[in-house]
Amino acid sequence: MRWAALIFALVATSTIATAQRPWGSYDERQRERIVEHRSTPDVVRRAVEGVETLDGEELEELWTIITHPTKSKHHASLYLYIYELLRPVDGSAHAADVDMLRCYAPYMLKRWSDQHHTYDVYNYAYALARHSVAGGDADDVLNVLSKRRFRRRYATLVASLEGGVAIAEASLRLDKEVFLDHTSPEVDCRVPREITGEEYAKVVGCVSPIAISGVCDGLYGTMVAECIACGGSHHSVVDATAHKNLRLVLSRSAEQGYISLEDGLGVWHTLPLRLYLLPSGGLFAIRESAEGACEGVVVGDMVDGAMYSTFVAVGGGAVGGVKCTDGSIYLWLQDGDRSSYYMLSIAEYEYRR
């Protein structure tokens, strides 16, 4: 039969032993008997031959069948395999993921413990986080997986799932709150003052850039990567305790990172990563190109809780150094062997009421 060779291929790709038998653990005669049994839906038989042969309505029918519990352990093995074949990895099937995890917890935990599927736990963590943010109850599944009999054998996996859900959920909730402002600040035509290297050397900076950890390792780093892969970005709150009237969120994507700032009026502003907040409430943010060249500085001024910003073009190479004081920022730019130095004062760009 046509499906015999295809089912044989399933054996090669399914080598997990679980309480719920994986489809590949059945021998060819057993698989044939299950597929040809009169209780096996026709659309499932056709799926075994090749899901690519099914049209949209048939795929929808198939999905409904495989995501509902069955009393037949043999059919459950087949349905689980097809489910894992069709399951989208972007978390969009989070409701079905919850049902499958609840019904087949031992199977899933054993599968994740296999070296070929260790990363699956993070993808399911992202899906559970999406389910929770959408208003579902992911805790119900976590409680099932946290039972003593599972924790005894799969403590590390369960901890990774719980921690991953918390990380992804925090990011997804921020994603619903943060407004990415694509409006560029008004360009200020004034040219920044060029200074000498000696003048730059004498400056003592006293304002550090907002601390952003560039290191993403362990579970946190893995979930950051998963959020970016599945949803396009990862968001986390940046500590800015010295500026309690502001809220800062760091966002990472595959190509870039940026900071979203919510001012005292609840308006979001999108800023470059290298951000300096001044004691006066003003700010400087250095914009760099993908190649690392300095493009200019966003200068912000806070007035009655609202932030007003302008963009000052500053060219001349990559950033070699930055010194920021309570009211000014000093730039050292390098272009090959050539160095140039600039100074911008917050007083020159204050919002004029």
C-alpha positions in Angstrom: 0.0 0.0 0.0 1.1 3.6 -0.6 1.0 4.5 3.0 3.2 1.6 4.1 6.4 3.4 3.1 5.3 6.6 4.7 4.5 4.9 8.0 7.9 3.2 7.8 9.4 6.7 7.7 7.6 7.6 10.9 9.4 4.8 12.6 12.8 6.4 11.8 11.8 9.8 13.2 10.0 8.6 16.3 12.1 6.8 18.9 10.6 8.0 22.2 9.3 5.5 24.8 6.5 7.0 26.9 3.4 5.9 28.9 1.4 6.7 25.8 3.1 4.7 23.1 4.6 6.8 20.2 3.4 5.9 16.8 6.8 4.7 15.7 7.0 2.1 18.5 4.3 0.0 16.7 5.5 -2.5 14.1 4.4 -2.2 10.5 1.6 -4.8 10.9 0.2 -3.1 14.0 0.2 0.3 12.3 -1.5 -1.1 9.3 -4.2 -2.6 11.4 -4.8 0.7 13.3 -5.0 2.8 10.1 -7.3 0.3 8.3 -9.6 -0.2 11.3 -13.2 0.8 10.6 -13.1 3.3 13.6 -10.3 5.3 12.0 -11.8 8.4 10.2 -11.2 8.5 6.5 -9.5 11.9 6.7 -6.9 10.4 9.2 -6.2 7.6 6.7 -5.6 10.2 4.0 -3.4 12.2 6.3 -1.2 9.1 6.9 -0.7 8.9 3.1 0.3 12.6 3.1 -1.1 15.7 4.8 -0.1 17.7 1.7 -2.9 15.9 -0.2 -5.6 17.4 2.0 -7.5 20.6 1.2 -8.4 23.3 3.7 -11.7 21.7 4.8 -10.1 18.3 5.3 -7.2 19.8 7.3 -9.8 21.6 9.5 -11.6 18.3 10.0 -8.4 16.5 10.7 -7.3 19.1 13.3 -10.6 18.8 15.1 -10.2 15.0 15.3 -6.6 14.9 16.5 -7.1 17.6 19.2 -9.9 15.9 20.9 -9.3 13.1 23.4 -9.9 9.6 22.3 -10.5 6.5 24.4 -8.4 4.4 22.0 -4.7 4.4 23.0 -3.8 3.2 19.6 -5.5 6.1 17.9 -4.1 8.5 20.5 -0.6 7.5 19.4 -1.4 8.2 15.8 -3.2 11.5 16.6 -0.3 12.7 18.7 2.1 12.1 15.8 -0.1 14.0 13.3 -0.6 16.8 15.9 3.1 17.3 16.3 3.4 17.3 12.5 0.7 20.0 12.0 1.2 22.1 15.2 2.2 25.7 14.4 5.3 26.8 16.4 4.2 30.4 16.7 1.9 29.7 19.6 -1.3 30.4 17.6 -2.6 27.0 18.6 -2.1 27.7 22.3 -5.6 26.5 23.2 -5.0 23.1 21.6 -1.6 22.9 23.1 -3.2 23.3 26.6 -5.7 20.5 25.9 -3.0 18.2 24.6 -0.6 18.9 27.5 -3.4 18.2 29.9 -4.4 14.9 28.3 -1.0 13.6 27.4 1.3 15.0 30.1 3.5 11.9 30.5 4.0 11.6 26.8 5.0 15.3 26.4 7.4 15.2 29.4 9.1 12.1 28.1 9.3 13.5 24.6 11.0 16.7 25.9 13.5 14.6 27.7 14.7 13.1 24.5 17.8 14.9 23.1 16.1 15.5 19.8 13.2 17.4 21.3 14.7 19.2 24.3 14.0 22.6 22.7 10.3 21.8 22.4 9.7 22.7 26.1 10.5 26.3 25.4 8.2 26.5 22.4 5.4 25.1 24.5 6.3 27.6 27.2 5.8 30.4 24.7 2.4 28.9 23.6 1.2 28.6 27.3 2.2 32.3 27.8 0.2 33.3 24.8 -2.7 31.3 26.1 -2.5 33.1 29.5 -2.2 36.6 27.9 -5.2 35.7 25.7 -7.3 35.1 28.9 -6.9 31.4 29.1 -5.8 29.4 32.2 -2.3 28.1 31.7 -1.9 27.5 35.4 -4.2 24.5 35.2 -1.7 22.7 32.9 1.3 23.8 35.0 -0.5 22.3 38.1 -0.9 19.0 36.3 2.7 18.9 35.3 3.8 19.9 38.8 2.4 16.8 40.4 4.9 14.9 42.6 5.1 11.9 40.3 6.2 14.2 37.4 8.5 16.4 39.4 10.3 13.4 40.8 11.4 12.4 37.3 11.2 15.6 35.3 12.0 18.4 37.8 14.4 20.2 35.5 11.9 20.1 32.6 9.0 21.3 34.7 11.1 24.1 36.1 12.1 25.2 32.6 8.5 25.2 31.5 7.3 27.2 34.4 10.2 29.7 34.2 9.8 30.0 30.4 6.1 30.7 30.7 6.8 33.5 33.2 9.5 35.1 31.0 7.4 34.9 27.8 4.2 36.1 29.5 5.9 39.2 30.9 7.2 40.1 27.4 3.8 39.4 25.8 1.9 41.6 28.3 4.4 44.4 27.7 3.9 43.9 23.9 0.2 44.7 24.4 1.0 47.9 26.3 3.9 49.4 24.5 3.2 51.6 21.5 6.0 51.7 19.0 6.2 55.2 17.8 7.4 55.3 14.2 7.3 59.1 14.0 10.8 60.5 13.7 11.5 63.5 15.9 11.7 66.9 14.2 15.1 67.5 12.7 16.9 70.5 14.2 19.0 72.3 11.6 21.5 73.7 14.0 25.0 72.1 13.7 26.5 70.8 17.0 29.5 72.6 18.2 32.8 70.9 17.2 35.4 70.9 19.9 39.1 69.8 20.1 40.4 66.5 21.4 42.0 68.4 24.3 38.6 69.8 25.3 37.0 66.4 25.1 39.8 64.9 27.3 39.2 67.4 30.1 35.5 66.6 30.4 34.5 64.4 33.3 31.3 62.5 32.6 28.9 62.0 35.5 25.8 60.5 33.8 26.0 56.9 32.7 23.8 55.4 29.9 20.8 53.4 31.0 22.1 50.0 32.1 21.1 47.4 29.6 22.4 43.9 29.9 23.7 42.6 26.6 24.1 39.1 28.0 21.2 36.8 27.5 22.1 33.3 28.6 20.5 30.3 30.3 16.8 30.0 30.4 16.3 33.8 30.0 18.4 33.9 26.9 16.6 30.9 25.4 13.2 32.4 26.0 14.3 35.8 24.6 15.3 34.0 21.4 12.0 32.0 21.4 9.9 35.2 21.8 11.8 36.8 18.9 11.5 33.7 16.7 7.8 33.2 17.4 6.5 36.7 17.9 9.2 39.0 16.3 10.4 40.7 19.5 11.0 40.4 23.3 10.2 43.2 25.8 11.5 43.7 29.3 11.2 46.6 31.8 14.4 48.6 32.3 15.2 49.8 35.8 15.1 53.6 36.0 14.5 54.1 39.7 16.1 57.6 39.6 13.3 58.7 37.2 10.1 57.5 38.8 8.0 59.6 36.4 9.2 57.6 33.4 8.6 54.0 32.3 11.3 52.4 30.1 10.9 49.1 28.2 13.7 47.4 26.3 12.7 45.7 23.1 14.8 43.3 21.1 14.1 41.9 17.6 16.2 39.8 15.3 17.7 42.9 13.6 17.8 45.6 16.2 17.0 46.8 19.7 15.3 50.0 20.9 13.9 51.6 24.1 10.3 52.7 24.5 9.8 55.5 27.0 6.4 56.3 28.5 6.3 59.9 29.7 4.2 61.4 32.5 1.2 61.8 30.2 1.2 58.2 29.1 2.7 58.9 25.6 5.2 56.4 24.3 8.4 57.5 22.6 10.8 55.1 20.7 14.4 55.8 21.3 17.8 54.4 20.4 19.4 52.0 22.9 22.3 54.2 24.0 20.2 56.5 26.2 21.3 59.1 28.8 18.7 60.4 31.3 19.6 63.7 32.8 18.7 64.8 36.4 16.8 67.7 34.9 14.5 65.2 33.2 16.0 65.8 29.7 17.7 63.1 27.7 20.2 62.3 25.0 20.0 59.2 22.8 22.6 58.3 20.3 21.3 56.9 17.0 23.7 54.6 15.2 23.3 52.8 11.8 23.3 49.0 11.4 27.0 49.4 10.4 27.8 51.2 13.7 28.2 54.7 12.3 26.8 57.6 14.3 23.9 59.2 12.6 23.0 61.8 15.3 21.5 62.5 18.7 17.9 62.6 19.8 17.6 65.4 22.4 14.6 65.3 24.7 13.2 67.8 27.1 10.6 67.1 29.7 7.9 69.7 30.3 5.1 69.2 32.8 5.5 65.4 32.4 5.4 65.5 28.6 8.5 64.7 26.5 9.4 66.8 23.5 12.3 65.7 21.3 14.3 66.8 18.3 17.0 65.1 16.2 20.4 66.6 15.7 22.4 65.1 12.8 26.0 64.3 13.8 28.2 62.5 11.3 31.8 61.6 11.1 32.3 57.9 11.8 31.7 55.4 14.6 31.3 56.3 18.2 34.7 56.1 19.9 33.6 57.5 23.2 30.8 59.4 24.9 30.9 61.6 28.0 27.7 62.9 29.5 27.3 65.6 32.2 24.2 67.0 33.9 23.5 69.2 30.9 25.7 68.3 27.9 26.9 65.3 25.9 30.3 65.0 24.3 31.0 62.7 21.4 34.2 61.3 20.0 33.7 59.9 16.5 36.3 57.9 14.6 36.5 57.5 10.8 39.6 55.5 10.0 42.5 57.5 11.3 40.5 60.7 11.6 38.8 61.7 14.9 36.2 64.4 15.5 34.7 65.7 18.7 31.3 67.4 19.3 29.4 68.9 22.2 25.6 69.3 22.5 24.1 71.2 25.4 20.6 70.4 26.6 20.0 74.2 27.1 20.3 74.8 23.4 17.6 72.4 22.5 15.1 72.9 25.3 11.4 73.0 24.3 10.3 76.5 23.8 7.0 77.1 25.5 
